[in-house]
């Protein structure tokens, strides 16, 4: 977000952190769809 907001250099996410982020995002979306808490699959 800083790159978009301030022009800061882009920092790449490693695979492990990216996977955690995607699991969280998927669980948030499923929660929104169902109206119930979801497990992030840690």
N, C-alpha and C positions, 0 to 999 in steps of 0.2 A: 504494500500500500504506500509506503514511503516513496517508492519510485514514481508512482502516479501523482502523489500529492506534492512532492518537493523536488523530484528529479534525482533522488538519491540512486546510487548504483543498485542494480538488481542482485539480490542474494538468492541463490538456488537452494532448494530444500532437498535434503538427502532422501533416499527411498524410504527409510524407516519412519521419518517424521511425516513424509507425504502420505504414507499408508495410514498412520494414526489420524491425520487430518481428514482423510477420505472416510475412514470408519466413523469418525465423529459427525461429519457432514451427512453421511448416509443415515445414521441413527437419528439425527435431528429431523431429516426429511420424513423418515418413517414415523417418528413421533407426531409430526405435524399432520400426516395423512390419517393416522389412527386415533390421535388424541390421547395416546398412552405413552408412558415412559418406555424407552428402548435401550438395550444394552449396546455399548460401543464395541463390544467384542475384543476387549483388551487382551 
